[in-house]
Structures are given as structure tokens and as C-alpha cells.
């Protein structure tokens, strides 16, 4: 090839490159112009290109948060149910119905006025489930509603499976707890994840109960969402329709098995509400294992998203310590027997007036001459004040600790719980209660006398009271009541066992003979003492009643208690019942409820045989 031909070829290539560069420069200038200068829409039905590029996106809706669930001892779900609900994605109304009658049919199927339904849809900014007035969660569609809606074809309206956290049939349990938005807890528990933006302050977290204790494990690996694609004018992008996005981790969400019996729990809740237990708690423990079979607290947890709804209470009264009154006489008697300042042969005399500190027996005229067992059966204030004054504050405190009183007794991991990387306590909100505010503060016999009858500074929770009965049935061996027994991955593989623990006192145990004496005294309470009104029933039972004097908002009120076990011959359940904030002089509601609970337990036990 000649030099001239090569030169001409190079010139042509150069010209082509210059032309391509010019075209590219024009494109760059045009993009810069569009970015910097405003432009009017091409028509009334189209939007600015930048707005359209943002609007052309998927509209997502969470179907399942991916949170782990709880199950009862028989494998029945305590949380988590799936049902069909109506999902609506934001679209212009004219883009929705394929015929003018479709929206009217949908409104008729839902039992709502068409204009109300259309207005709600028009105002949607984000995808949402349909909720009827007064409903705090997506409406559960009936079979008839489902049949009617399935026959319709409306853009942006779909029937989708919704995962409801709390069972509609049984509601939220205090022991299980609740999930809600709680920025303060998120900052405390997930500070690093918030800093890394892997969590947001608007995320939900466990607020109480097992939901809080196991929150890190329950969080899962992400939600299941459904997306609906629209263009810049909020019209559906046909062909794309819905897209389901779900985590594929075979290990999550986890499953937590509890010791609760859902059948017993629901039956007792219905009974408590029917008997109008307005404020208080019930704890039912397996008498052999110490496991929690049922735990009820009133007022109930709100069933709505807000934890501050009127007439409800987020606090679990079953683990909150309150004044125990005469049920503490079990500890006073145990301390006196352990210190050998009395025995079951001693005779006491109660005239009705203790003679000092302004202390009187509840029974006008007193109990007369009584033995120690008769004093417990009749709940004699004079005798137990006398016993308390024979003891030192330390002796009472030590015996209480030996019996699991004045300290937390709920299940704990005894060190780091490997799956969480930190210690685990199943009831993080459990109150330890107390016997004295401090040993140094005990300066006179009056304080001891008041303590001996369960007044003054003494505070006990229903969980501790029920566990006290199990302790006596086990000759003084204190158990740690547990509610969760094991955790499994989604594929069924075992993640962790939560074995039963003893809660031994640093001071050792009371003598087995002391425990047996107290049990015989509790039998006498029901046979001929303060509990004789509940002696008739399906099972022969034993227990101890209590009435504690308190002040609430400046007024005199009482806490009414009954703790015990049954059947006597072969104990199966230990039960503590607390009825709080009652009017003085009213009959002991706790004792009546205790009898009813035992009859229900007897009935359900016979059905399982």
C-alpha cells in the first residue's frame, strides 16, 4: 500500500472518530441540560421524567416478619397463625377496576360503602391490608368473603396470606410477652446494629416476657414480602405482577417449646375472667418438676398494637412482688422450727389482742388455746407475732432465702447461654421481693412482729409463692420454675436445651421434717381452718390463705391470697392465686378461685387418662 493511500485512510478514521466524539458530547450535554433545567410535562397524563423514574418501582408489603414462634408443651402454637387477608397496593383509581362494577362488588363483599372504600384506596401512599373499623390487625376474610373476592379481577387488589403474631382465639399471654416498636430497648440491645444500619429504630423488638428474653434468637433472618410493580403513573406493569421475596435460610425462624399447657391456660383464663378477677395473678406449677403449666395476669395485655390501652396492663403481675399477708406465716413457722424456738407440741393462747404495737388478731375475741398447727390453720396473728419476736431478723431472712423468698427464682442459665452469648433469664422482669429493707433497719420487736404476719416490708410474687409450695413438697429443695424447655431450628434440629435447675440457697436447705410439718398444717387449713369453705371439691386440697393490708391511692385496700396444692394423696399441681386491690371485709376471692382452678385441673386430668 502506497504512502498516500495509508495517509488517506488515517484521515478517514480520524474524521469518523471526531464524529463519534461529537455525538457522545451532544448526549452528555443533553443529559446535563435535563438534570439542571426544568421541563414541562409532555401531556397532562404524564409526569416529569425524574419523577417517573422514582415512581416506577415495586410497592412492597410484609406478609411475615420472619420472627420465631412459641409452642406449648404439646406442640400447639402459642404465637403465629396464617390467614387470608385483602391487600391493596397504591394505584390511580382509574387503573384499578377492569369494569365499572368491580369496585361495587368488592365493597359489597367487604360490607363497606363503595365511596368509603375508594377514598381509602385513593389515599394510600404505601401498600396496606384492609382492616375493618375497630380491628387492630388485617381483617380475617370469611369463607363467603373469599369466594366473592376471588371472582373479581381488580388491579392492585390481591388476596394474600398474612402471618398474624398472636392467635385470634387466645390472644396475647403476659408470660410470652409482646412485640412492639421500642427505640430505647433497641438502643440498649442492638446499639452496634443500629450504628451499622442493619436495624432501624422503627423496627419491632420484644417488649416483655419470653419475647424479650429470646429476642435475639427470634429476630430471624428477614421478612417475607410481596411486591407489586407500577410505572411512573401508578399503573400496573403487566407481566411483572407480584413478586414474593423470602429468606432461604433453613435454620430460621426458630421454634421455642414451652412448658405451658395451652388447653389449661385458655380454660383458666376464661374461668378467671368469668369470675371477674380484675387485678391479680394465677400461677400453676407442675408439683413434680416445678415447670410452669399456666401463668395468668390481670388486667390483661392489650390486644391492639398500643401497650397503653385503657383497662389493660403490660406488667406481668405473676412476677411482680406485693405484700403477702398471712401466707408468709409459712416462712415464720419454718424459721421458728429451724431455730428450735418452738415445736408442734407447744400450746399458745390468743386473747385477740397482742398487747403491744397496736397489733390484734383478725378474729374478734381471739383463738384461745391453740397448738402450732391450729394457729396456722386459724391464721392466728398473735401466735405468729410471738414466734417472730423469738427470732432475730437474720433468722427469718435466712429461712426465707432457703425457701426461695426474697430472691429471683425463675429459670436462669447459670452463666453465659451460648446461643445468645450472654446470660439468659427467662423472666427478665421478675422482681426479687424482700423480707426487710435491710437488717440494720430492724430496731424493735414491732418490726419483727409485723414481718412475722407478712406485713411491713415483706414482698412476694405469685411465682415465688407457688414455688414455695413445690419446695415444701420436695422436702425443702428449691426449684427454678421454667417456661421455655428447648429451642429448635426451623428444620427441627435442636439448637439448645433449657434443663431444669435447682435454686439452692447459699444457706442450705430447711430440714425435711420442717417441710412435712408445714404441709400437715396446710391440710389443717382446709380441713378445719380459714380454708374450710373450699374443702369440698373434686380433689382433696391443702393450702394457706392470706389477707394483706395495703394502701392504694390513700385508701385502705387488701390483697387476698391463697396458695396450695392438690390432690393431697399424690400432688400434681401447686397453685398460687392473688386478687389485688380488694375492698376490706370482702370474702377471699383468691380462695374461691383456687377451689375452682383445682376442680378444672381435676376435670382436665381425668380427660387425659
Secondary structure, 3 states (H helix, E strand, C coil): CCHHHHHHHHHHHHHHHHHHHHHHHHHHHHHHHHHHCCCCCCCCCCCCHHHHHHHCCEEEEEEECCCCEEECCCCCECEEEEEEEEEECCCCHHHCECCCCHHHHHHHHHCCCHHHHHHHHHHCCCCEECCCCCCCCCCCCCHHHHHHHHCCCECCEEEEEEEEEECCCCCCCCCCCCEEECHHHHHHHCHHHHHCCCCCCCCEEECCHHHHHCHHHHCCCCCEEEEEEECCCCCECCCCCEEEECCCCCCCCCEEEECCCHHHHHHHHHHHHHCCCCCEEEEEEECCCCCEEEEEEECCCCCCCCCCCCCCCCCCHHHCCECCHHHHHHHHHHHHHHHCCCCCCCEEEECCECCCCCCECCCCCCCEEEEHHHHHHHCCHHHHHHHHHHCCHHHHHHHHHHCCCCCCCCCEEEEEECCCCEEEECCCCCCCCECCCCHHHCCCHHHHHHHHCCCCCCEECHHHHHHHHHHHHCCCCCEECCCEEEEECCCCCEEEECCCEECCCCCCCCCHHHHHHHHHHHHHHHHHCCCHHHCCCCCCEEEEEEEEEEEECCEEEEEEEEEEEECCCCCCEEEEEEEEEECCCCCCHHHHHHHHHHHHHHHHHHHHC
